[in-house]
């Protein structure tokens, strides 16, 4: 299992610090790369996890399905949308984006 309390720090290589910034970085994309980081302490990177989500040809209008806490960017769930089909994304529930 990945590090509980990890922080989502980038979407497609762009730094994000709010759900609005994360959502804006995903608009219009068919492929997104989510970068989570877990720190052993405030300064030392312990684990980095990257999750790639890809929309199929018939999923252009489908939402990504990431349910993020508005204050902390913690991934609360991914019950619907593209993320629901990705085991690696589902394993990130409880992690911070």
C-alpha positions in Angstrom: 0.0 0.0 0.0 1.1 3.5 -0.7 1.7 6.0 2.0 -1.4 7.3 3.7 -1.3 11.1 3.9 0.6 11.5 0.6 0.0 14.8 -1.2 -1.0 15.2 -4.8 1.5 17.7 -6.0 1.2 17.7 -9.8 -1.2 17.1 -12.6 0.5 16.5 -16.0 3.7 18.0 -14.6 2.0 21.2 -13.4 2.0 22.0 -9.7 -1.4 22.0 -8.0 -2.4 23.3 -4.6 -6.2 23.5 -4.7 -9.0 21.3 -6.2 -9.7 24.1 -8.6 -6.1 24.1 -9.9 -6.2 20.3 -10.2 -9.5 20.4 -12.1 -8.3 23.2 -14.4 -5.2 21.1 -15.2 -7.4 18.2 -16.3 -9.8 20.1 -18.6 -9.8 18.9 -22.2 -7.4 16.1 -21.6 -7.8 12.4 -22.6 -4.8 11.4 -20.5 -3.8 12.7 -17.2 -0.8 12.0 -14.9 -1.4 12.4 -11.2 1.7 12.7 -9.0 1.4 11.9 -5.3 4.2 12.5 -2.8 4.7 11.1 0.7 7.2 12.7 3.1 8.8 10.9 6.0 9.1 14.3 7.6 8.5 17.8 6.2 11.8 17.8 4.2 12.6 14.2 3.2 10.7 12.6 0.3 10.0 9.0 1.2 7.7 7.7 -1.6 6.5 9.1 -5.0 3.5 7.5 -6.7 2.4 8.4 -10.2 -1.1 7.3 -11.6 -2.0 7.7 -15.2 -5.6 7.8 -16.2 -6.6 7.4 -19.9 -10.0 8.0 -21.4 -11.0 5.5 -24.1 -12.4 6.5 -27.4 -16.0 6.2 -26.1 -15.3 8.1 -22.9 -14.7 11.6 -24.2 -17.6 13.1 -22.4 -17.1 11.0 -19.2 -15.8 12.7 -16.0 -12.5 11.7 -14.5 -14.4 10.8 -11.3 -12.0 12.0 -8.7 -13.7 13.1 -5.5 -11.3 15.4 -3.7 -11.6 17.1 -0.3 -11.9 20.8 -1.1 -9.4 21.8 1.7 -6.8 19.1 1.7 -6.8 17.6 -1.8 -7.3 14.2 -0.2 -8.8 11.7 -2.6 -12.0 10.7 -0.9 -13.3 8.4 -3.6 -13.5 7.5 -7.2 -16.8 5.6 -7.5 -17.7 6.8 -11.0 -15.9 7.9 -14.1 -12.6 7.0 -15.6 -10.8 6.7 -12.2 -13.3 4.0 -11.0 -11.9 1.6 -13.6 -8.3 2.1 -12.5 -7.1 -0.1 -9.7 -4.1 2.1 -9.0 -6.4 5.2 -8.7 -8.7 3.3 -6.3 -5.7 2.4 -4.2 -5.0 6.1 -3.7 -8.2 6.7 -1.8 -7.2 8.4 1.4 -4.1 10.0 -0.1 -3.7 13.7 -0.6 -3.6 15.0 -4.1 
